[in-house]
Amino acid sequence: MQESWPALSSRLAGQGYCVYALNYGGLPIFWDNTQIVWGVDNIEKSAKELGQFIDAVLASTGAEQVDLVGHSQGGTMARQYLKFDGGADPADPSSSTVNHLVTLGATNHGTSFNGLQQLYLIATSLGLPRDLTSRFVFGLAGSQQLIGSPLLKKLNAGSEVMPGIEYTVIATRNDNIVTPPERTFLDDRGTGQVTNEWVQDVCPANTASHMGLTSDPD
């Protein structure tokens, strides 16, 4: 979401990057259709929105590739775009639209959402409709990020990385949303494309939470 990047975007711009951010996955709330909640719609749909946004950025700037930074769902959604929506070209990696993906606390291998997954299972076991329950408890995108979801099984099937793409995967040991937090790390099966990094291995005293990954000054 655009509002997630007030600290990091200015730092990247200060280093000479052209920085863009988008809102995605918006749905109107039940009781007021004029208000939009972002990041709750189908991740597959959001990945296509990302693709359209990147196409517009490339057309506007004349650049051939972009680097992506995705926080939480944003990292997982970016991987969906790479694998299924044209972000990476396995046949000719040099023509991929993405050069480097950096994820911060991404839900790459799913999360229990710190116990909310159990709430969902209890609710559905009592006979509540799965679609209604998942949207009420998590939003559709939330249920797609739960451990073992069909979307994540498909996303991680075969290779977790795409040829020619560089990945930096950052996690905090204090993550209270991606639980357990090591589920964010990717396995490149020895290709050398992935750097998995704990914040605390670089800054041992850092106490950044999941949301702090985009705002912590360290």
Order of alpha helices (4+ residues) and beta strands (2+ residues): alpha-beta-beta-alpha-beta-alpha-beta-alpha-alpha-alpha-alpha-beta-beta-alpha
